[in-house]
Amino acid sequence: MKLQKMFNMVLACLLIISLATPTHATEVNNFTLQSVSTSLVTPYASNSFTVNISAKTELSADSSFSLSAGDKVTIQASYSPTSASVDFGLEDSSGTYYYFRATGGSINKTMEVPENGSYTLKIRNNSNTSVKVTGFVKY
């Protein structure tokens, strides 16, 4: 019993000491908000694709993306047969097609968008055989 009373007394003393210890908090009054220029923020997205394109036909992506003049878009892809001639590019909302012609089975090109607008990835198979294309577009 004496041991338990002594233990209870020690716990009570610790409780009293902990309640008597002061705490400190400080309010910050000189907080300054800083604005960030939107030109420093670079949006980035990447979409991959794997498609089969019949001979002498073209294929457009299901969705388009909004870009600003000067934005850069990179298209990286490989295709087979490697002897095929394939155009890779972007089509704007007015139907203008900006493209690179690829030969040798692959492409890794970056283009700068000329004006603000909505753009769609478009691939055109110029060959007499069907082509399988795999790659991605970064914007």
N, C-alpha and C positions, 0 to 999 in steps of 0.2 A: 504494500500500500504506500509506503513512504516513497518508493521509487516512482510510482505513478504520480503522486502529488508533486514530486520534484520535477518530473517531466512536464506536467501541466503548467507549473510555475514558469519553466523555461519558455514554453510556447507562448504563454501570456506576455512575458517580457518581450519576446521577439515581435509579437503583434503590436505592442505599445510603441516599440522603437520604430517599426516600419511605418506606423501612422504618423509619427512625429517628424519623419524625414521630409523636408520640403521638396517640392517639384518645381520645375521651371518650364515655361513656354513663352515664346516670343512671337509677336505678330510682325510680319514683314510688311512695312509700309512703302518701301521703295521698289516694288516689283514693276518691271517695265516690259510691256509686250513688244515684240519685234515682228515686223512683217517681212515675209520672204517673197522675193520677186518670182513670179510664175515662170520666168525664163530660166530659173535655176532648177525647176522641177521637170524631169524628163519622164514622160509616160513610156511604158514599155510593155509590149505584149508579143507573144509568139504563138503561132498556130501551125500545127503539123498537118500533113495531108498525104494520103496514098490514093492514087486514082489510076484508072485505066482509060485511055483516050483513044477512040477509034481513029482510023486513018482519015486524014484531011478534015478533021473536026477540031472544035475548041470547047473548052470546059471552063465555066466560071464558078467561083466559090458560092456557097449558099448565102453567105452574109457579107456585108461590106463593113468598112471601118472609116471613121472620120479622121482626116489628117489636115494639118495646117501647112501652108506654103513653107517649104524649106525642110519639112520632116523627111527623115530618111527611112527607106524600107529596104531590107535585105532579103533576098530570095536565095535559098540554098536547096538544091535538089539534085537527085540523080535519076536517070531513066534508062530503060532498056526497051528495045535494042539500042546500043550505043551509036549505031550508024544513023539513027533518026535525027531529023532536024526539028527542034521544038522551040517555040517562043514562050517566054515567061514574062509576065508583066502585070500592070495594074490598069484597070479600066475605070475612068471617072464616070460621074452620073450623066454626062452628055454623050457618052459612048466613045470617047477618045481613048485609044489603047496605047499605053506607053510600055514598051517591051524591050527585052534583050533576046537575041537569037542564040540558042545554045547548040553546040555540036560536041560530039565526043562523049556523051553520056552524063554530063554533069554541068551544073551552073552554081556560081557563088558570086552574085552581083548585088550592088547597092545602088539604088536610085534615089534622087531627091525629088520630092513632090513639087510640081510647079505652082500649084494654087490650092487654096482651102477647098475642101470638099469631101465627098464620100467616094471611096475607092474599093474596088473588088479585085481580088486575085483572079487572073485569067491565064490559062495555059492553052496554047494552040499547037496541035500536031500537024506539021507540014508534010509528013511522010506518007507513004503508001501502005504502011503497016500500022497496026495498033501499038500503042506505047504504054508501058507501066511507069508511073512517076511517083517517087517518094521524096518528101522533103519538108521544109518549113519556111514560113515567112515571118520575119521579125519587123515590128514597127513600133 
